[in-house]
Amino acid sequence: MKAIRHYFTGIRKMIYPLAVLVFLVVVDGGLTNVLVNSGVVREGNPLLVSLVGGGDFLVLKLVGALLCAFILWDIYRHRPKMAKIGTSCLVAAYAGIVFWNLSLLLASQI
């Protein structure tokens, strides 16, 4: 029981930022799909160009975000400060991307 309690110590300090990160990544994927399908923008990542516009893109974004969250959680268990800083930077970056995509969406009046 002590080992389980130790594993989940401080869970709220990290689980909320990780949930926000996963949410922002998925919202970014959804907005990108809408913007690309409407012809307002084109995907800048050459590895994802063929996937944008289909359901596979959102699945890939979700799986990738969950994988990153799992890796950051594992880092948090060993180096909490590093994981918090890394997660905060990623949340800030994705928040910026989502706001940029929202501004494009509102400017295009789709």
N, C-alpha and C positions, 0 to 999 in steps of 0.2 A: 504494500500500500504506500509506503514511503517513497518508493521509486516512481510510482505513478504520480503522486503529488508533486515530486520534484520535476518530473517531465512537464507538467502543466503549470508550473509556477510562473506567474506573470503573463498568463495567456492573454488577458485582455489588453495588455500593453502592445501586443504584436498582432493579435488576431484581427482587430478592427482596421489597422492600416493595411493589412494584407487583403482583407475583404474589400476595402475601398480600391486597392490596386486592381484586383480582379474585375471589379465592377467597371472601372474606368477603361480597362483594356477592352472589355466586351462592348461598352458604349462606343469606343473608338471604332471598333470593327463594324458595328451597326451603322454609324454615321458614314464611314468610308463606303460601305456598300450602297447606301442611299445616294451619296454624292457621285460615285462612279457610275451607277446605273442611270442616273439622270443626265450624265454627260457634263456635269459641272467641273469635275476634276478627273485626273487619271492617277492611278496608283504609282507612287514614286519608287517603291521597292520592287526591283526586277524579279525577285524570287516569289513575290505574291501576286504579280500581275495576272497570271492565269487563273488564280483562285478567287480574286475579287469579283463579286457579283453573284456568286453561288453560295449555297448553304455550307459548303466545305470551308469557306473562309471563316465564318463565325465559329464553327466547330474548332478549327485550328487556333483561332484567337483564344477561345475558352480553354482548350487543353494547354496551350502555351502559357496562359496566365496562371492556371492552376499549378502547372509544373514549376513556374518561377516562384509562386507563393510557397510551395512545398520546399523548394531549395532555400528560400529565405528563412522559412521556419526552422529548418535544420541548422542553418548558420546561426540563427538566434539562440539556439540551445547551447552553442559553444562560444560564440562571440556576439553577445546581445547588442553591444554598442554599434558594431559594424553593420549588423542586420538592420537596426533601427535607422541608421544613416542611409544605407542603401535603399531601404523601402521608402523612406521619406523623399529621397531624390527621384525615385521612379514614380511615386505618386504625384510629385510636382510636375515632372515631365509629361506624364499622361494627362494630368489636368490641363496643362497648357495645350496639348494636342487636341483634347476634346473641345476646349473653348475655341481653338482655331477652326476646327471642323464645324462647330455650331455657328461661328461667325460666317463661314462660307455658305452654310445651309440657309441662314437668315438673309444673307445678301442675295442669294439666288432666288429666294422666294418660291421654293419648291412646294 
